[in-house]
Amino acid sequence: MFCREQVARYIDAQDGIEGLGYRLVVVGNGTPEQLQDFERRFPQVKSIFTDPDRASYRALDLRHGVGSLMSLGMIANGMRAVRAGHTQGTTAGDPLQQGGVAVFDSSGNQQFIHRDGTAGDSLPADELLGVLRRLSHAAS
Amino acid sequence: MNTSLETIPLFNSDGDPVPLGSVWVKKPVVMVFVRHFG
């Protein structure tokens, strides 16, 4: 449910993201077959990949482990996601992995990262757009 | 350049490997990492 909510947030902001000159790429950690199901659910996203070994998650130091699920915030996040109509599907990937958002320039330099503290702790789209506006302004 | 990331293989839904570093070649990128595909 949280991953669906997270992607839905950024789909709604996709025009704004692209308008600021950025490409939106979604990465998960299931199998390529599980990715096919996710692609069918979110056809609006133009670039979706999977990293079954989670090497990119580790390289970016995204949270992993049981500790990342021990949070009252996760309960509140779950209530918010359910109220917004996001349901829990079958887990397709590592259930102990947390997500995040990273921004890179076209030379591969990391410009920004948000690491989710617990499930459902994804960066709101308006905050992401604010970050992108500041980065675009700084680069111009 | 983030050399630790750029050679990490990602896979598309056909199972074809794509170097992570290729996603930012043409333009800056917002990479959204989801918990899983559930």
Backbone of each chain as nested JSON, in Angstrom:
{
  "chains": [
    {"id": "A", "residues": [
      {"number": 1, "name": "MET", "atoms": {"N": [0.826, -1.2, 0.0], "CA": [0.0, 0.0, 0.0], "C": [0.864, 1.255, 0.0]}},
      {"number": 2, "name": "PHE", "atoms": {"N": [1.983, 1.219, 0.798], "CA": [2.831, 2.408, 0.869], "C": [3.537, 2.683, -0.456]}},
      {"number": 3, "name": "CYS", "atoms": {"N": [3.972, 1.617, -1.11], "CA": [4.679, 1.839, -2.375], "C": [3.697, 2.352, -3.434]}},
      {"number": 4, "name": "ARG", "atoms": {"N": [2.468, 1.868, -3.381], "CA": [1.462, 2.38, -4.329], "C": [1.168, 3.852, -4.064]}},
      {"number": 5, "name": "GLU", "atoms": {"N": [1.054, 4.199, -2.795], "CA": [0.821, 5.602, -2.44], "C": [1.992, 6.466, -2.893]}},
      {"number": 6, "name": "GLN", "atoms": {"N": [3.211, 5.974, -2.665], "CA": [4.41, 6.725, -3.022], "C": [4.461, 7.004, -4.526]}},
      {"number": 7, "name": "VAL", "atoms": {"N": [4.215, 5.969, -5.323], "CA": [4.275, 6.151, -6.772], "C": [3.138, 7.046, -7.255]}},
      {"number": 8, "name": "ALA", "atoms": {"N": [1.95, 6.87, -6.658], "CA": [0.812, 7.71, -7.056], "C": [1.102, 9.181, -6.8]}},
      {"number": 9, "name": "ARG", "atoms": {"N": [1.772, 9.47, -5.674], "CA": [2.143, 10.85, -5.364], "C": [2.992, 11.455, -6.479]}},
      {"number": 10, "name": "TYR", "atoms": {"N": [3.964, 10.693, -6.928], "CA": [4.904, 11.253, -7.894], "C": [4.339, 11.224, -9.313]}},
      {"number": 11, "name": "ILE", "atoms": {"N": [3.394, 10.332, -9.582], "CA": [2.713, 10.377, -10.879], "C": [1.951, 11.696, -10.992]}},
      {"number": 12, "name": "ASP", "atoms": {"N": [1.276, 12.064, -9.909], "CA": [0.534, 13.333, -9.922], "C": [1.469, 14.518, -10.158]}},
      {"number": 13, "name": "ALA", "atoms": {"N": [2.711, 14.383, -9.74], "CA": [3.681, 15.479, -9.872], "C": [4.573, 15.322, -11.106]}},
      {"number": 14, "name": "GLN", "atoms": {"N": [4.3, 14.275, -11.903], "CA": [5.225, 13.954, -13.001], "C": [5.364, 15.102, -14.009]}},
      {"number": 15, "name": "ASP", "atoms": {"N": [4.252, 15.768, -14.319], "CA": [4.331, 16.89, -15.265], "C": [5.224, 17.998, -14.708]}},
      {"number": 16, "name": "GLY", "atoms": {"N": [5.062, 18.278, -13.428], "CA": [5.888, 19.306, -12.799], "C": [7.357, 18.912, -12.752]}},
      {"number": 17, "name": "ILE", "atoms": {"N": [7.606, 17.635, -12.474], "CA": [8.988, 17.131, -12.431], "C": [9.628, 17.279, -13.809]}},
      {"number": 18, "name": "GLU", "atoms": {"N": [8.897, 16.841, -14.836], "CA": [9.443, 16.927, -16.194], "C": [9.556, 18.38, -16.656]}},
      {"number": 19, "name": "GLY", "atoms": {"N": [8.617, 19.203, -16.2], "CA": [8.659, 20.619, -16.575], "C": [9.882, 21.331, -16.035]}},
      {"number": 20, "name": "LEU", "atoms": {"N": [10.426, 20.798, -14.945], "CA": [11.65, 21.374, -14.359], "C": [12.908, 20.733, -14.954]}},
      {"number": 21, "name": "GLY", "atoms": {"N": [12.697, 19.856, -15.948], "CA": [13.845, 19.294, -16.676], "C": [14.346, 17.97, -16.157]}},
      {"number": 22, "name": "TYR", "atoms": {"N": [13.557, 17.331, -15.288], "CA": [13.983, 16.068, -14.698], "C": [13.189, 14.898, -15.285]}},
      {"number": 23, "name": "ARG", "atoms": {"N": [13.844, 13.747, -15.31], "CA": [13.194, 12.501, -15.708], "C": [12.807, 11.754, -14.435]}},
      {"number": 24, "name": "LEU", "atoms": {"N": [11.616, 11.155, -14.425], "CA": [11.157, 10.374, -13.273], "C": [11.431, 8.894, -13.525]}},
      {"number": 25, "name": "VAL", "atoms": {"N": [12.169, 8.29, -12.612], "CA": [12.485, 6.866, -12.704], "C": [12.095, 6.206, -11.39]}},
      {"number": 26, "name": "VAL", "atoms": {"N": [11.388, 5.099, -11.475], "CA": [10.984, 4.344, -10.281], "C": [11.786, 3.056, -10.231]}},
      {"number": 27, "name": "VAL", "atoms": {"N": [12.291, 2.724, -9.054], "CA": [13.071, 1.501, -8.861], "C": [12.463, 0.712, -7.704]}},
      {"number": 28, "name": "GLY", "atoms": {"N": [12.253, -0.586, -7.928], "CA": [11.809, -1.478, -6.873], "C": [12.814, -2.596, -6.686]}},
      {"number": 29, "name": "ASN", "atoms": {"N": [12.444, -3.615, -5.92], "CA": [13.433, -4.672, -5.677], "C": [12.85, -6.074, -5.788]}},
      {"number": 30, "name": "GLY", "atoms": {"N": [11.77, -6.226, -6.556], "CA": [11.217, -7.554, -6.811], "C": [11.871, -8.172, -8.033]}},
      {"number": 31, "name": "THR", "atoms": {"N": [11.269, -9.235, -8.511], "CA": [11.77, -9.877, -9.733], "C": [11.257, -9.115, -10.956]}},
      {"number": 32, "name": "PRO", "atoms": {"N": [11.875, -9.329, -12.131], "CA": [11.339, -8.701, -13.349], "C": [9.877, -9.071, -13.611]}},
      {"number": 33, "name": "GLU", "atoms": {"N": [9.478, -10.293, -13.234], "CA": [8.079, -10.692, -13.419], "C": [7.162, -9.859, -12.506]}},
      {"number": 34, "name": "GLN", "atoms": {"N": [7.596, -9.636, -11.298], "CA": [6.804, -8.799, -10.389], "C": [6.759, -7.353, -10.87]}},
      {"number": 35, "name": "LEU", "atoms": {"N": [7.848, -6.935, -11.509], "CA": [7.881, -5.59, -12.091], "C": [6.828, -5.447, -13.199]}},
      {"number": 36, "name": "GLN", "atoms": {"N": [6.631, -6.516, -13.971], "CA": [5.625, -6.46, -15.041], "C": [4.244, -6.128, -14.462]}},
      {"number": 37, "name": "ASP", "atoms": {"N": [3.897, -6.757, -13.347], "CA": [2.597, -6.478, -12.715], "C": [2.515, -5.02, -12.278]}},
      {"number": 38, "name": "PHE", "atoms": {"N": [3.613, -4.517, -11.725], "CA": [3.645, -3.135, -11.235], "C": [3.533, -2.159, -12.406]}},
      {"number": 39, "name": "GLU", "atoms": {"N": [4.17, -2.477, -13.511], "CA": [4.085, -1.626, -14.71], "C": [2.651, -1.54, -15.217]}},
      {"number": 40, "name": "ARG", "atoms": {"N": [1.961, -2.678, -15.17], "CA": [0.559, -2.671, -15.624], "C": [-0.301, -1.808, -14.703]}},
      {"number": 41, "name": "ARG", "atoms": {"N": [0.047, -1.769, -13.416], "CA": [-0.72, -0.968, -12.465], "C": [-0.457, 0.532, -12.645]}},
      {"number": 42, "name": "PHE", "atoms": {"N": [0.779, 0.861, -13.051], "CA": [1.17, 2.269, -13.176], "C": [1.706, 2.564, -14.579]}},
      {"number": 43, "name": "PRO", "atoms": {"N": [0.858, 2.491, -15.598], "CA": [1.332, 2.721, -16.974], "C": [1.782, 4.158, -17.219]}},
      {"number": 44, "name": "GLN", "atoms": {"N": [1.416, 5.07, -16.31], "CA": [1.807, 6.481, -16.499], "C": [3.305, 6.687, -16.31]}},
      {"number": 45, "name": "VAL", "atoms": {"N": [3.939, 5.807, -15.534], "CA": [5.377, 5.965, -15.278], "C": [6.151, 5.405, -16.465]}},
      {"number": 46, "name": "LYS", "atoms": {"N": [7.0, 6.243, -17.042], "CA": [7.68, 5.854, -18.285], "C": [8.888, 4.964, -18.044]}},
      {"number": 47, "name": "SER", "atoms": {"N": [9.5, 5.071, -16.877], "CA": [10.72, 4.296, -16.611], "C": [10.621, 3.631, -15.248]}},
      {"number": 48, "name": "ILE", "atoms": {"N": [10.434, 2.309, -15.254], "CA": [10.417, 1.541, -14.012], "C": [11.412, 0.395, -14.154]}},
      {"number": 49, "name": "PHE", "atoms": {"N": [12.263, 0.234, -13.159], "CA": [13.253, -0.829, -13.162], "C": [13.189, -1.56, -11.818]}},
      {"number": 50, "name": "THR", "atoms": {"N": [13.911, -2.683, -11.774], "CA": [14.044, -3.375, -10.502], "C": [15.504, -3.669, -10.209]}},
      {"number": 51, "name": "ASP", "atoms": {"N": [15.812, -3.724, -8.933], "CA": [17.153, -4.021, -8.447], "C": [17.012, -5.143, -7.424]}},
      {"number": 52, "name": "PRO", "atoms": {"N": [16.887, -6.387, -7.901], "CA": [16.602, -7.505, -6.984], "C": [17.667, -7.693, -5.911]}},
      {"number": 53, "name": "ASP", "atoms": {"N": [18.903, -7.331, -6.199], "CA": [19.977, -7.463, -5.195], "C": [19.991, -6.296, -4.211]}},
      {"number": 54, "name": "ARG", "atoms": {"N": [19.222, -5.252, -4.486], "CA": [19.142, -4.045, -3.656], "C": [20.496, -3.349, -3.504]}},
      {"number": 55, "name": "ALA", "atoms": {"N": [21.366, -3.521, -4.499], "CA": [22.697, -2.905, -4.425], "C": [22.587, -1.374, -4.412]}},
      {"number": 56, "name": "SER", "atoms": {"N": [21.657, -0.843, -5.191], "CA": [21.497, 0.617, -5.217], "C": [20.93, 1.117, -3.884]}},
      {"number": 57, "name": "TYR", "atoms": {"N": [20.043, 0.349, -3.274], "CA": [19.486, 0.724, -1.966], "C": [20.62, 0.801, -0.934]}},
      {"number": 58, "name": "ARG", "atoms": {"N": [21.515, -0.199, -0.988], "CA": [22.63, -0.204, -0.02], "C": [23.591, 0.945, -0.313]}},
      {"number": 59, "name": "ALA", "atoms": {"N": [23.863, 1.184, -1.611], "CA": [24.802, 2.253, -1.972], "C": [24.289, 3.614, -1.505]}},
      {"number": 60, "name": "LEU", "atoms": {"N": [22.968, 3.771, -1.479], "CA": [22.37, 5.042, -1.038], "C": [22.036, 5.03, 0.458]}},
      {"number": 61, "name": "ASP", "atoms": {"N": [22.353, 3.905, 1.113], "CA": [22.152, 3.789, 2.559], "C": [20.682, 3.969, 2.942]}},
      {"number": 62, "name": "LEU", "atoms": {"N": [19.794, 3.422, 2.125], "CA": [18.372, 3.445, 2.467], "C": [18.126, 2.424, 3.58]}},
      {"number": 63, "name": "ARG", "atoms": {"N": [17.218, 2.761, 4.469], "CA": [17.037, 1.946, 5.674], "C": [16.541, 0.533, 5.351]}},
      {"number": 64, "name": "HIS", "atoms": {"N": [16.999, -0.41, 6.164], "CA": [16.599, -1.812, 6.0], "C": [16.631, -2.479, 7.362]}},
      {"number": 65, "name": "GLY", "atoms": {"N": [15.664, -3.333, 7.603], "CA": [15.671, -4.098, 8.837], "C": [14.395, -3.945, 9.629]}},
      {"number": 66, "name": "VAL", "atoms": {"N": [14.237, -4.808, 10.611], "CA": [13.035, -4.814, 11.438], "C": [12.864, -3.487, 12.167]}},
      {"number": 67, "name": "GLY", "atoms": {"N": [13.982, -2.902, 12.576], "CA": [13.927, -1.641, 13.314], "C": [13.218, -0.541, 12.55]}},
      {"number": 68, "name": "SER", "atoms": {"N": [13.316, -0.59, 11.237], "CA": [12.687, 0.458, 10.433], "C": [11.176, 0.332, 10.401]}},
      {"number": 69, "name": "LEU", "atoms": {"N": [10.653, -0.782, 10.93], "CA": [9.2, -0.984, 10.954], "C": [8.608, -0.721, 12.337]}},
      {"number": 70, "name": "MET", "atoms": {"N": [9.47, -0.525, 13.328], "CA": [9.015, -0.313, 14.704], "C": [8.753, 1.174, 14.935]}},
      {"number": 71, "name": "SER", "atoms": {"N": [7.647, 1.643, 14.432], "CA": [7.378, 3.076, 14.524], "C": [5.889, 3.335, 14.604]}},
      {"number": 72, "name": "LEU", "atoms": {"N": [5.511, 4.198, 15.542], "CA": [4.111, 4.627, 15.597], "C": [3.759, 5.413, 14.338]}},
      {"number": 73, "name": "GLY", "atoms": {"N": [4.762, 6.072, 13.767], "CA": [4.534, 6.834, 12.553], "C": [4.034, 5.958, 11.431]}},
      {"number": 74, "name": "MET", "atoms": {"N": [4.486, 4.701, 11.403], "CA": [4.054, 3.791, 10.341], "C": [2.556, 3.541, 10.428]}},
      {"number": 75, "name": "ILE", "atoms": {"N": [2.031, 3.452, 11.675], "CA": [0.587, 3.225, 11.851], "C": [-0.196, 4.416, 11.299]}},
      {"number": 76, "name": "ALA", "atoms": {"N": [0.26, 5.613, 11.643], "CA": [-0.412, 6.816, 11.133], "C": [-0.296, 6.883, 9.612]}},
      {"number": 77, "name": "ASN", "atoms": {"N": [0.856, 6.513, 9.093], "CA": [1.041, 6.52, 7.646], "C": [0.092, 5.526, 6.972]}},
      {"number": 78, "name": "GLY", "atoms": {"N": [-0.104, 4.365, 7.628], "CA": [-0.995, 3.355, 7.072], "C": [-2.433, 3.835, 7.036]}},
      {"number": 79, "name": "MET", "atoms": {"N": [-2.858, 4.52, 8.098], "CA": [-4.225, 5.058, 8.126], "C": [-4.407, 6.092, 7.014]}},
      {"number": 80, "name": "ARG", "atoms": {"N": [-3.4, 6.934, 6.819], "CA": [-3.461, 7.945, 5.757], "C": [-3.56, 7.284, 4.38]}},
      {"number": 81, "name": "ALA", "atoms": {"N": [-2.758, 6.246, 4.167], "CA": [-2.748, 5.585, 2.86], "C": [-4.078, 4.897, 2.571]}},
      {"number": 82, "name": "VAL", "atoms": {"N": [-4.649, 4.258, 3.608], "CA": [-5.935, 3.573, 3.436], "C": [-7.041, 4.587, 3.144]}},
      {"number": 83, "name": "ARG", "atoms": {"N": [-7.02, 5.708, 3.877], "CA": [-8.037, 6.742, 3.636], "C": [-7.953, 7.269, 2.209]}},
      {"number": 84, "name": "ALA", "atoms": {"N": [-6.747, 7.268, 1.652], "CA": [-6.559, 7.756, 0.283], "C": [-6.874, 6.679, -0.756]}},
      {"number": 85, "name": "GLY", "atoms": {"N": [-7.269, 5.486, -0.279], "CA": [-7.712, 4.44, -1.199], "C": [-6.626, 3.495, -1.671]}},
      {"number": 86, "name": "HIS", "atoms": {"N": [-5.482, 3.514, -1.01], "CA": [-4.389, 2.623, -1.404], "C": [-4.472, 1.343, -0.596]}},
      {"number": 87, "name": "THR", "atoms": {"N": [-4.55, 0.219, -1.284], "CA": [-4.673, -1.064, -0.609], "C": [-3.345, -1.812, -0.644]}},
      {"number": 88, "name": "GLN", "atoms": {"N": [-3.214, -2.771, 0.272], "CA": [-1.985, -3.562, 0.343], "C": [-2.072, -4.731, -0.628]}},
      {"number": 89, "name": "GLY", "atoms": {"N": [-1.104, -4.847, -1.51], "CA": [-1.031, -5.997, -2.393], "C": [-0.06, -7.013, -1.826]}},
      {"number": 90, "name": "THR", "atoms": {"N": [0.17, -8.075, -2.569], "CA": [1.152, -9.069, -2.156], "C": [2.543, -8.453, -2.185]}},
      {"number": 91, "name": "THR", "atoms": {"N": [3.287, -8.663, -1.115], "CA": [4.644, -8.113, -1.071], "C": [5.481, -8.734, -2.179]}},
      {"number": 92, "name": "ALA", "atoms": {"N": [6.081, -7.883, -2.99], "CA": [6.885, -8.35, -4.121], "C": [8.251, -7.682, -4.035]}},
      {"number": 93, "name": "GLY", "atoms": {"N": [9.074, -8.237, -3.171], "CA": [10.377, -7.667, -2.902], "C": [10.7, -7.89, -1.433]}},
      {"number": 94, "name": "ASP", "atoms": {"N": [11.618, -7.111, -0.93], "CA": [12.062, -7.279, 0.452], "C": [11.166, -6.489, 1.4]}},
      {"number": 95, "name": "PRO", "atoms": {"N": [10.409, -7.149, 2.278], "CA": [9.475, -6.422, 3.163], "C": [10.169, -5.569, 4.216]}},
      {"number": 96, "name": "LEU", "atoms": {"N": [11.457, -5.805, 4.431], "CA": [12.184, -5.028, 5.446], "C": [12.884, -3.811, 4.85]}},
      {"number": 97, "name": "GLN", "atoms": {"N": [12.776, -3.653, 3.537], "CA": [13.435, -2.527, 2.877], "C": [12.567, -1.272, 2.952]}},
      {"number": 98, "name": "GLN", "atoms": {"N": [13.198, -0.143, 3.209], "CA": [12.505, 1.142, 3.127], "C": [12.926, 1.853, 1.849]}},
      {"number": 99, "name": "GLY", "atoms": {"N": [12.112, 2.815, 1.451], "CA": [12.36, 3.504, 0.196], "C": [13.005, 4.864, 0.389]}},
      {"number": 100, "name": "GLY", "atoms": {"N": [12.939, 5.648, -0.666], "CA": [13.502, 6.988, -0.622], "C": [13.451, 7.635, -1.987]}},
      {"number": 101, "name": "VAL", "atoms": {"N": [13.966, 8.838, -2.051], "CA": [14.034, 9.583, -3.309], "C": [15.42, 10.202, -3.426]}},
      {"number": 102, "name": "ALA", "atoms": {"N": [16.048, 10.049, -4.577], "CA": [17.359, 10.656, -4.813], "C": [17.317, 11.426, -6.12]}},
      {"number": 103, "name": "VAL", "atoms": {"N": [18.003, 12.542, -6.151], "CA": [18.072, 13.372, -7.35], "C": [19.529, 13.431, -7.809]}},
      {"number": 104, "name": "PHE", "atoms": {"N": [19.747, 13.177, -9.094], "CA": [21.081, 13.226, -9.68], "C": [21.081, 14.178, -10.853]}},
      {"number": 105, "name": "ASP", "atoms": {"N": [22.204, 14.887, -11.033], "CA": [22.317, 15.706, -12.239], "C": [22.764, 14.817, -13.397]}},
      {"number": 106, "name": "SER", "atoms": {"N": [22.889, 15.394, -14.575], "CA": [23.167, 14.58, -15.757], "C": [24.616, 14.103, -15.822]}},
      {"number": 107, "name": "SER", "atoms": {"N": [25.425, 14.454, -14.797], "CA": [26.766, 13.883, -14.681], "C": [26.819, 12.798, -13.612]}},
      {"number": 108, "name": "GLY", "atoms": {"N": [25.671, 12.528, -13.014], "CA": [25.613, 11.493, -11.993], "C": [25.948, 11.967, -10.601]}},
      {"number": 109, "name": "ASN", "atoms": {"N": [26.011, 13.262, -10.407], "CA": [26.273, 13.801, -9.078], "C": [24.977, 13.824, -8.26]}},
      {"number": 110, "name": "GLN", "atoms": {"N": [25.032, 13.247, -7.076], "CA": [23.849, 13.233, -6.22], "C": [23.61, 14.636, -5.681]}},
      {"number": 111, "name": "GLN", "atoms": {"N": [22.429, 15.166, -5.944], "CA": [22.091, 16.525, -5.526], "C": [21.198, 16.563, -4.295]}},
      {"number": 112, "name": "PHE", "atoms": {"N": [20.489, 15.466, -4.058], "CA": [19.525, 15.448, -2.947], "C": [19.173, 14.003, -2.651]}},
      {"number": 113, "name": "ILE", "atoms": {"N": [18.896, 13.735, -1.378], "CA": [18.35, 12.41, -1.033], "C": [17.412, 12.539, 0.162]}},
      {"number": 114, "name": "HIS", "atoms": {"N": [16.338, 11.795, 0.104], "CA": [15.423, 11.635, 1.235], "C": [15.337, 10.14, 1.493]}},
      {"number": 115, "name": "ARG", "atoms": {"N": [15.693, 9.748, 2.714], "CA": [15.605, 8.335, 3.089], "C": [14.387, 8.166, 3.992]}},
      {"number": 116, "name": "ASP", "atoms": {"N": [13.455, 7.295, 3.587], "CA": [12.272, 7.061, 4.405], "C": [12.698, 6.485, 5.757]}},
      {"number": 117, "name": "GLY", "atoms": {"N": [12.149, 7.052, 6.84], "CA": [12.489, 6.548, 8.165], "C": [11.767, 5.261, 8.491]}},
      {"number": 118, "name": "THR", "atoms": {"N": [10.54, 5.14, 7.966], "CA": [9.742, 3.94, 8.174], "C": [8.787, 3.807, 6.988]}},
      {"number": 119, "name": "ALA", "atoms": {"N": [7.972, 2.758, 6.987], "CA": [7.053, 2.537, 5.879], "C": [6.071, 3.697, 5.766]}},
      {"number": 120, "name": "GLY", "atoms": {"N": [5.904, 4.205, 4.573], "CA": [4.954, 5.291, 4.351], "C": [5.519, 6.668, 4.612]}},
      {"number": 121, "name": "ASP", "atoms": {"N": [6.814, 6.743, 4.868], "CA": [7.446, 8.018, 5.225], "C": [8.01, 8.717, 3.987]}},
      {"number": 122, "name": "SER", "atoms": {"N": [7.362, 8.519, 2.843], "CA": [7.903, 9.086, 1.6], "C": [7.75, 10.605, 1.565]}},
      {"number": 123, "name": "LEU", "atoms": {"N": [8.628, 11.231, 0.829], "CA": [8.642, 12.69, 0.721], "C": [7.403, 13.162, -0.036]}},
      {"number": 124, "name": "PRO", "atoms": {"N": [6.624, 14.091, 0.544], "CA": [5.462, 14.613, -0.198], "C": [5.896, 15.236, -1.523]}},
      {"number": 125, "name": "ALA", "atoms": {"N": [5.029, 15.122, -2.519], "CA": [5.375, 15.587, -3.868], "C": [5.655, 17.08, -3.902]}},
      {"number": 126, "name": "ASP", "atoms": {"N": [4.896, 17.853, -3.12], "CA": [5.137, 19.3, -3.162], "C": [6.502, 19.656, -2.59]}},
      {"number": 127, "name": "GLU", "atoms": {"N": [6.953, 18.884, -1.608], "CA": [8.292, 19.125, -1.066], "C": [9.357, 18.741, -2.092]}},
      {"number": 128, "name": "LEU", "atoms": {"N": [9.128, 17.642, -2.806], "CA": [10.061, 17.25, -3.864], "C": [10.138, 18.332, -4.937]}},
      {"number": 129, "name": "LEU", "atoms": {"N": [8.983, 18.844, -5.345], "CA": [8.988, 19.893, -6.373], "C": [9.716, 21.146, -5.877]}},
      {"number": 130, "name": "GLY", "atoms": {"N": [9.583, 21.455, -4.606], "CA": [10.308, 22.588, -4.034], "C": [11.814, 22.38, -4.114]}},
      {"number": 131, "name": "VAL", "atoms": {"N": [12.244, 21.164, -3.818], "CA": [13.678, 20.84, -3.927], "C": [14.142, 21.015, -5.371]}},
      {"number": 132, "name": "LEU", "atoms": {"N": [13.363, 20.508, -6.307], "CA": [13.765, 20.589, -7.72], "C": [13.815, 22.043, -8.197]}},
      {"number": 133, "name": "ARG", "atoms": {"N": [12.88, 22.85, -7.725], "CA": [12.896, 24.275, -8.115], "C": [14.165, 24.946, -7.59]}},
      {"number": 134, "name": "ARG", "atoms": {"N": [14.523, 24.644, -6.343], "CA": [15.742, 25.243, -5.782], "C": [16.977, 24.775, -6.544]}},
      {"number": 135, "name": "LEU", "atoms": {"N": [17.031, 23.498, -6.889], "CA": [18.178, 22.979, -7.641], "C": [18.243, 23.606, -9.025]}},
      {"number": 136, "name": "SER", "atoms": {"N": [17.091, 23.747, -9.667], "CA": [17.058, 24.351, -11.009], "C": [17.494, 25.803, -10.943]}},
      {"number": 137, "name": "HIS", "atoms": {"N": [17.017, 26.508, -9.91], "CA": [17.377, 27.917, -9.751], "C": [18.873, 28.057, -9.51]}},
      {"number": 138, "name": "ALA", "atoms": {"N": [19.427, 27.176, -8.674], "CA": [20.855, 27.248, -8.35], "C": [21.715, 26.952, -9.578]}},
      {"number": 139, "name": "ALA", "atoms": {"N": [21.192, 26.094, -10.476], "CA": [21.979, 25.707, -11.655], "C": [21.918, 26.749, -12.758]}},
      {"number": 140, "name": "SER", "atoms": {"N": [20.916, 27.66, -12.679], "CA": [20.753, 28.618, -13.779], "C": [21.535, 29.899, -13.521]}}
    ]},
    {"id": "B", "residues": [
      {"number": 1, "name": "MET", "atoms": {"N": [30.755, 12.562, -10.281], "CA": [30.069, 11.365, -10.789], "C": [30.047, 10.292, -9.697]}},
      {"number": 2, "name": "ASN", "atoms": {"N": [28.919, 9.625, -9.554], "CA": [28.768, 8.64, -8.512], "C": [29.191, 7.264, -9.039]}},
      {"number": 3, "name": "THR", "atoms": {"N": [30.494, 6.97, -8.915], "CA": [31.019, 5.74, -9.5], "C": [30.528, 4.494, -8.788]}},
      {"number": 4, "name": "SER", "atoms": {"N": [30.137, 4.626, -7.498], "CA": [29.67, 3.436, -6.805], "C": [28.29, 3.016, -7.285]}},
      {"number": 5, "name": "LEU", "atoms": {"N": [27.551, 3.938, -7.826], "CA": [26.191, 3.645, -8.283], "C": [26.11, 3.321, -9.769]}},
      {"number": 6, "name": "GLU", "atoms": {"N": [26.934, 3.97, -10.56], "CA": [26.655, 3.971, -11.999], "C": [26.774, 2.603, -12.672]}},
      {"number": 7, "name": "THR", "atoms": {"N": [27.543, 1.685, -12.072], "CA": [27.678, 0.37, -12.708], "C": [26.704, -0.663, -12.147]}},
      {"number": 8, "name": "ILE", "atoms": {"N": [25.937, -0.293, -11.157], "CA": [24.969, -1.241, -10.583], "C": [23.924, -1.585, -11.644]}},
      {"number": 9, "name": "PRO", "atoms": {"N": [23.697, -2.873, -11.865], "CA": [22.696, -3.241, -12.871], "C": [21.27, -3.155, -12.337]}},
      {"number": 10, "name": "LEU", "atoms": {"N": [20.451, -2.437, -13.065], "CA": [19.004, -2.506, -12.852], "C": [18.446, -3.409, -13.943]}},
      {"number": 11, "name": "PHE", "atoms": {"N": [17.226, -3.849, -13.805], "CA": [16.613, -4.719, -14.801], "C": [15.25, -4.175, -15.189]}},
      {"number": 12, "name": "ASN", "atoms": {"N": [14.947, -4.278, -16.489], "CA": [13.616, -3.897, -16.931], "C": [12.687, -5.113, -16.808]}},
      {"number": 13, "name": "SER", "atoms": {"N": [11.447, -4.941, -17.206], "CA": [10.477, -6.015, -16.993], "C": [10.697, -7.215, -17.912]}},
      {"number": 14, "name": "ASP", "atoms": {"N": [11.57, -7.055, -18.905], "CA": [11.95, -8.207, -19.733], "C": [13.151, -8.939, -19.147]}},
      {"number": 15, "name": "GLY", "atoms": {"N": [13.689, -8.408, -18.045], "CA": [14.854, -9.025, -17.427], "C": [16.168, -8.564, -18.027]}},
      {"number": 16, "name": "ASP", "atoms": {"N": [16.126, -7.548, -18.891], "CA": [17.353, -7.03, -19.503], "C": [18.06, -6.091, -18.528]}},
      {"number": 17, "name": "PRO", "atoms": {"N": [19.399, -6.252, -18.379], "CA": [20.127, -5.356, -17.47], "C": [20.323, -3.97, -18.071]}},
      {"number": 18, "name": "VAL", "atoms": {"N": [20.223, -2.984, -17.219], "CA": [20.421, -1.586, -17.606], "C": [21.339, -0.954, -16.553]}},
      {"number": 19, "name": "PRO", "atoms": {"N": [22.518, -0.458, -16.93], "CA": [23.368, 0.174, -15.902], "C": [22.672, 1.368, -15.274]}},
      {"number": 20, "name": "LEU", "atoms": {"N": [22.723, 1.438, -13.967], "CA": [22.035, 2.533, -13.282], "C": [22.504, 3.888, -13.815]}},
      {"number": 21, "name": "GLY", "atoms": {"N": [23.788, 3.983, -14.141], "CA": [24.331, 5.255, -14.612], "C": [23.731, 5.735, -15.922]}},
      {"number": 22, "name": "SER", "atoms": {"N": [23.031, 4.857, -16.621], "CA": [22.444, 5.273, -17.899], "C": [21.187, 6.118, -17.699]}},
      {"number": 23, "name": "VAL", "atoms": {"N": [20.604, 6.086, -16.509], "CA": [19.324, 6.783, -16.327], "C": [19.499, 8.297, -16.293]}},
      {"number": 24, "name": "TRP", "atoms": {"N": [20.711, 8.787, -15.992], "CA": [20.907, 10.235, -15.903], "C": [21.71, 10.792, -17.052]}},
      {"number": 25, "name": "VAL", "atoms": {"N": [21.957, 9.983, -18.081], "CA": [22.827, 10.429, -19.177], "C": [22.209, 11.593, -19.953]}},
      {"number": 26, "name": "LYS", "atoms": {"N": [20.921, 11.507, -20.234], "CA": [20.299, 12.521, -21.093], "C": [19.81, 13.744, -20.331]}},
      {"number": 27, "name": "LYS", "atoms": {"N": [19.39, 13.543, -19.115], "CA": [18.893, 14.676, -18.319], "C": [18.946, 14.309, -16.842]}},
      {"number": 28, "name": "PRO", "atoms": {"N": [18.874, 15.312, -15.975], "CA": [18.835, 15.007, -14.538], "C": [17.652, 14.088, -14.216]}},
      {"number": 29, "name": "VAL", "atoms": {"N": [17.785, 13.369, -13.116], "CA": [16.784, 12.345, -12.835], "C": [16.343, 12.391, -11.368]}},
      {"number": 30, "name": "VAL", "atoms": {"N": [15.05, 12.15, -11.196], "CA": [14.475, 11.888, -9.875], "C": [14.271, 10.385, -9.781]}},
      {"number": 31, "name": "MET", "atoms": {"N": [15.011, 9.743, -8.874], "CA": [14.883, 8.296, -8.726], "C": [14.079, 8.007, -7.467]}},
      {"number": 32, "name": "VAL", "atoms": {"N": [12.947, 7.367, -7.666], "CA": [12.059, 6.999, -6.558], "C": [12.283, 5.526, -6.251]}},
      {"number": 33, "name": "PHE", "atoms": {"N": [12.765, 5.249, -5.063], "CA": [12.993, 3.862, -4.63], "C": [11.816, 3.438, -3.775]}},
      {"number": 34, "name": "VAL", "atoms": {"N": [11.081, 2.441, -4.25], "CA": [9.915, 1.962, -3.495], "C": [10.348, 0.813, -2.595]}},
      {"number": 35, "name": "ARG", "atoms": {"N": [9.56, 0.585, -1.545], "CA": [9.887, -0.483, -0.593], "C": [9.888, -1.825, -1.298]}},
      {"number": 36, "name": "HIS", "atoms": {"N": [8.869, -2.056, -2.072], "CA": [8.737, -3.287, -2.855], "C": [7.602, -3.056, -3.848]}},
      {"number": 37, "name": "PHE", "atoms": {"N": [7.254, -4.053, -4.637], "CA": [6.225, -3.863, -5.658], "C": [4.835, -4.287, -5.169]}},
      {"number": 38, "name": "GLY", "atoms": {"N": [4.617, -4.35, -3.86], "CA": [3.316, -4.816, -3.365], "C": [2.249, -3.751, -3.392]}}
    ]}
  ]
}
